[in-house]
Amino acid sequence: MILVWLILVPFLAGVLAWVSGRGSRAWPRWIALAGISLDLAMAIGIWAGAWRTGGPEAGRWLVEFDRPWIDSLGIRFHLGLDGLSLLLILLTGFLGIMSVACSWSEIQDRVDSFHFQLMWVLAAIVGVFLALDLFLFYFLWEMMLVPMYFLIGIWGHERRIYAAVKFFIFTQISGLLMLIAIVALYFVHGGASGVYTFDYGALLGAPLTASTGWWLMLGFFTAFAVKLPAVPVHTWLPDAHTEAPTAGSVVLASLLLKTGAYGLLRFVLPLFPEAAAAFAPAAIALGVAGVLYGAVLAFGQTDLKRMVAYTSVSHMGFVLMGAFAGTPLALQGAILQILCHGLSTGALFILVGALQERAHTRDLRRLGGLWPALPRMGGMAMFFALAAMGLPGLGNFVAEFLVLLGTWDVSPAATAVAAIGLIISTVYALWLVQAAFQGPERVATRMSDLGLREMTVVGALVLALVWLGVYPQPVIDTAAAAVATVAATMPGRAAR
């Protein structure tokens, strides 16, 4: 039942936060913080228990929950946790705490409803990482959409309605394509075996013709590529990030995007190995395009939030490359990139939100010379900018190095071109710090530096990135069994 509680605890905390808001603005914040902290504690307990028993094993779930739901249609309430989903739930709990903490003073209107929406989307994200019935997975996938729409549309900035509607349209249409593919896979498998089921384990190895497998794979891939996001279906992301509140941006960049990466690793590659292998050159090319395009566009932005949003397009391009390269090294690098991008980009959005709260602008043309007044904020911004550009000693460097090393065996040309993105990332990272914190002072108002709460939040993110840069082995070991399982599905990749 612990897997069920991982989903229920944040959702129930959100409901309680909503109800408690009638009496005080403080109660919803503390209840939401306690709920997501309890979720993280349960995930850490599962992680510790796994290591006491020898760690995750390939092809096996650490914890599994399976009960009938709609038997007449072959739908079950089936949840499973392996090393990959465990790492992502740990990331969700950790950054969920950061999201509540960073919105502590920013959100003053309808505080109870805000924390209900925030806990709802976190519960749905956890459910997506656990669902092993494709109907249940789709249900939770769509559930993420509703609270995020409200977070952007109600608590966002000037063009929040436009951004929320655009986000809704992109993710809803791509989700419908995945639903068509899920239903088609259900009938194809049922027609061949006589057993109609949405169960993930049963659908692995379903007998598919080459053309059927190709079209079904594209249905899944489109939904996950939009959420990732991959070029050219990324255009909703900069608008959503720019208009979302700080916590919404953190959840979007650090967690919601990761559901797309998770979908590629959990569903696209294992369910459609032949089609995925045939599509791999095109997917790697899209990943390389994302790395370069996102980096170049990031350098061209004057809005700090929009700049950080485009860096996400660039960094998630490495995840797409690593996933479809399919070698163990590339897959390990992709998983590390998922984690490290979540930490570094989430931290940058937190800092941009704190800066906007003080300066009332994100426009780099109106900022500058802030380091003397905000030395702690400037130092933290420089650290996370260096992390985003892949400074050795930090987690992002290890992740991107492993992706490039693992992709080299599959496509040396794509690897060489993608490496140029690392050079461009240096340019936009240094430009971010220079334009906002160095040069002549343009903001005349007096501002307070990061306080204890904010330093605690960004300090925890600093420690996590340093740990992943210096000693990533526990994470690599946790993901090893899942990586071996995925690599085994890709023809000719497992031995590389």
N, C-alpha and C positions, 0 to 999 in steps of 0.2 A: 504493500500500500504506500510505501514511501514515494514511489513515482507519482501516484495520484496526488499525494500531499504537496509534492513539488509544484504542481499546477494550481492546486486549490489554495495554498497558503497565501500567495500574493493576491489572488483574486478576492479571497475573503478579507484580507487586509484592506484592499481597495474599497470593498463594500462598507467595512467598519469605518474607514476613514471618511467616506461619504456621509454616513449617518452621524458621526461624531462632530462633523463640521458645523452643525447647528449651534453648538455651544461655544466653540473656540476655534480660532485659526491654527493654533499650535497642535491640537490633537491629530488632525489628519496627517501632518508632517511626521509626527513621532510614530503613529500607527503604521504608516507606509514604510518608514525606516525600519521598524521592528519586523514587519512582515517579510521584506526582502532580505533582511539580515538573517532571519530564521531559515529562509530558503538557501542562502549561501552556506549556512552552518550545516544543513542537511547534506548538501552536495559535498562539502569538505569531509563530512563523516563517511560518505560512500567512498570517496577517494582514499581516505586513510584505511578503510576496511579492505578495499581492493588490494592495496599494497601489502597488508598483513597476510593476505592469502596468495600472494605471488604475482599480483598484477593481472591486467586484462589478458584474455586468451583470444587468438584469432578465431573468428567464426562463432563466438559465444557472447551472450549478453551478460554484463555484470549483474544487472537486476532486470527482472521482467515481470510484467503484470498483464494478464490476458483473461478477459471475461466476455461472454456473449453480449451483444448490444442489439443488433437487428438481424436475428438469425435467418429470417426468410430471404434476406438479400446478401447474406454472407458477410455482414459487417460486424466487426468485433471491436471492443474497447481494448486495444492491444498497445501497450507501451513497452519500450525496451531501452536500456542504457548501456552503451559501450564506452570505450575510451574517448572517441570523437565527440559523442553527445555530452559526456561528462565534462570535458574541457569547455564546451560551449555553454553549458549550464553554469559552470563556475564563473565564466566571463559575464554571463547575464546577471548573476547575483551580485558580483563585484561592481559592475558598472550600473546596476540598478541602484545600489547604495549611493554611488557617485551622482546619479541623476536626481535622486531625492535631495541630497545635500546641496547640489549646485543651484537648485530652484528654491532654496529656503527663504531667501529674501527677494528673489525676482518675482515670484508668483504671489500676488496679493489679492487678486480677484477670483472668486469662486475656488478657493483653495481646496475645499472638500471634493468638488467635482474633478478638479485637475488631478488629484492624487488617485481618485478612482480610475480615471482613464489611464494614468501612468501604470498602475498596478495591473490593470486589465491587459494592456499590451504586453507587459512583462510575463504575465501568466500564459498568454497565447504563444509567446516566443518559446518559453520553456516547453510547452506542449508540442510545438513543431519539432523541437529537438528530440522528443521522446516518442512520437507517434509512429507505430509500425503497421497500422491499417491505413491504406491510402485514402479511404473515405474520411477517416478521422483526421488524417494529415491535412486534407483539403479543407475540412471544416475549421481547423485551427489556423490554417494559412489565411483563410478569409477573415477569421476573427481578428487577426492582427490589424487588418485594414481599418476597421471601424474606430477604435480608440485613437489611432494615429491620425485619422482624418480630423477628429475633434480636437486633438492636441494642437494641430497646426491651425485649424480653422477658427478656434475660439481664442487661444492664447498666443497666436502668432503675431507677426508684425504687419506692416501696412498692406501688403498684397497677399494676405494669408488665405483669403477665399480662393483666389486664382490658384495658388500653390497647392491647396488642399484638394481642389477639384482635379487638377492635373495629376497629382499623385494618385488619386482614386481611379481615374480613368485608365492610366497606364497599368496599374497593378491589377485592376479588375479585369480588363480585357485579356491580359496575359494569363491571369488565373483561370479564366474561362477556357482558354486553349489547353491548359493543363487538365482541367476537369474533363474535357472531351477526350484527351489522351488516356486519362485514368479509366473512364467508362469503356473506351475501346479496348484497353488492355484487359479489363474485367471480362468482356464478352469473348475476346479472342482466346484467353486462357480457359474460360468456361466451356467454350465450344470444343476445344481440343482435349480437355481433361474430364469434362463432365462436372467439375466442381467450380461453382461460381463464388468467388471470394475476392475481397480487397486486401487480403493479408500479404504483407511484404515478403515474408519468407516463402509463401506458396507461389508468388508471382515471379520470383527469381528463376531464371531459366525457362520462362514461358516460351513455347514454340512459336517463333515469329518469322515470317518471311523477311527477306532483306528490305523490301519496300515498306512493309508494315512497321518493322522495327525502326526504320529511318524516320517515318512520319510521326510515330509515337514519341520517339526520342526528341524530335524537334518541338513537339507540344510541351514536354517537360522543360526542355532547354530554354524555350522562350520565356516561360514564367520565371525561371531562376535567373536568366540573363537580365531581365528587366529589374529584378530586385537586387542584383549584384552591385551596381548595374554595369552592363557591358556596352561599349560603343556599338551601334548607334542608338540604342534604346535607353540612354542615360539621361535624357534632357529633363526629366521630371526632378532629378536629384538636386541640382543647384537651386532651383526655385524652392523646393521643399525645405532645404537646409537654410536658405536665406531668410525665409519667413517664419520658421518654427521657433518656439521658445528654446532656451538653452538645453533643457532636459530632453525636449523633443529631438533636437539635433544630435544629442549624445546617443539616444536610443536608435535613431535612424542610422547614423554612421557606424556605430559600434556594435549594434545588435541586429537591426532589421536587415541590413545588407548581408549579414552573415548567414541569415536563413537561405538566401540565394546560393551562397557558396556551399552551405551544408547540403542543399538539395542536389547540387551537382555531384557531390561526393557520395551521398547516401542513395540517390535514386537514379540519376542519369547514367552514371558509369556502370553500376552493378546490374541494373535492369536491362540495359541495352548495350552490352559490351561491344558487339560487332559494329553497330551503327555509330557508337561513340568513337571507336577506333577509326572508322572511316571519316568521321567528321572532325577528328582531332586537328589536322592541319589548319582547317578553317577556324576552329575555336582558338588555337594558339595564335593565329594571325589576328583575330579579334582582340585577344589579350594584349598582344604587342601594340596594336593600335590604341588600345585604352591607356597603356602605360605612357606612350608618347603624347597622345592627344590631351589626356588629363593634365600632364605635367606642363605642356605648353600653354593650355588654357588657364591653368592656375597662375602662371606668371603674368598673364594679361589682365587679371582682375584688380579692381580697386576696392571692392567690398571684401572685408576680411573673411566673412562667413562664406561667401561665394568662392573665394580662393581655397579655403580649407575643403569645401565640397568637391572641387575639381581634383584636389589631391587624392580624394577617395576613389575617384574614377581611375586615377593612375595606379594607386596601390592595389586596388582590387583586380586590375589587369594582370598582376603577378599571380593572383589566386587562380584566375581563369587559365593562365598558362600552365601553372603547376598541376592543376586538376587534370587537364587533357594531355599533358606530357605523360602522366600516368606512372612514372617511375617512383620507387619508394622515396628517393631523395626529394624529388619535385613535390610529391604529395605531403611529405613532412614539412617542406618549406611552405606549401600553401596553407597548411593548418597553423603553423607558427605565424604566418602573415595575417591570417584571420584574427588571431589573438592580439598580436602586436599592433596591427592597424586599429583595432578596437580601442586599445589603451591610448596610443599616441594621438589619434584623431579625436577621440572623445575628450582628451585633455585639452587639445587646442580649441575645441568648441567651448569648453568650460571657461577657458581664459578669454576667448573672444566675448562670451556672454558677460563675464565680469568686467571687461573693458567697456563694453557698450553700456552697462549699468552705470559706470562712472562718467564716461565721456559723452554718452548719448549719441554716439556715432560709431559706425564701422568703416567709414570711408577713409582709405589710406591717404587720400589727398588732404584730409582735414586733421590727420593725426601726425605724430612726429615729436621727437624730443621728450618722450615720456619716461625714459629710464631714470633720470634724477628723482622724479616724483614717485615712480613705481618700480623701484629696483628689484623687489621680489617678483613682481609680475613679469618684468623684463627678463630676469634670469630664468624663470620657468618657461616663458615663451621661447627663449633661445634653446633650452634643453629639448623641448618637444619638437621644435623645428629641426634640430639636429637629428633627433630620433626619426622623424618623418623622412629625412633625406638618407637614412641608412648609415649613421655613424657607427663604426666598429665599436663593440663593447655594449651596444644596445640591441634589443630584441629584433628590431626591424632589419638590421644588417644580417643577422643570422638567417632570418626568414627569406629575404630576397636572394642571399647568396645560395641557399639550398635550392630555391626555385631555379635559378640560373644554372647551377651545377647539374641539377637533375634534368633540365630541359635540353642541355647541350647534347646529350646522347641521342635525343630525338630530332632536334633541329638546331644545329649550330648557327645557322643564319638568323633565326628568330631570337636566339639567345643574344647574339651580338647586337642586334638592333635594339632589343629591350634594354640592354645595359646602358644605352644612351640616355634612357629615362632617368637613370641614377644621376647622371651629370646634370640634367635639366632640373631635377629635384633639388640639387644644391643651390641653383640659381633662385628658385622661388622661395626656398627656406630662408636664405640670407636676405632676400628682398623683404620678406615678411617682417623680420626683426629690424632691418634698417629703416623701412618706411614708417613703422609704428613707434619704435622706441629710440631711434637715433636721429641725428640731424637737428634742424632748428625746431624749437618748441612752437606748436601751432594751437594747442589747447590751453587757453588761459586759465580755466577754472582749476581750483585746487582739488585734488583727488586723494583718497586714502588708498594705501597699498593693500595687498591681499591680507585678510585677517586670519585668525586662527583656524576657523572652519574651512576657509578656502585653501589655506596652506596644507591642512590635513588631507583634503581631497587630492590636490595635485601631488603632494608628497607621497601618498600611497601609490599613485600612478607612476611616479618616478621610480620607486622601489621595485614595482612589478616589471618595468621595462629593463631596469638594470639586471634584475634576476634572470629574465629571459635572455638577455644578452651575454651574461657571464656564465650562467649554468642552466641551459635549457633542457638538460637531459631528462629530468622528471616528466616534463611535458612530452618530449619525444618518446619516452618509454610508454607513457600512458596512451599515446596515439598509435604506437607501433602495430598493435594487433589489427586495428581498423585500417591502417595504411596497407598492411600485408593483404587483407581481405580485398580492398579496392584494387590494389596493383595486380592481384591474381586474376581479376576480371578483364584486364586490358591485355590483349594478345601481345606477347613478346616483351612486356614491360617489367614483369615481376623480378627478373634477374638483374635488371640494370641498376 
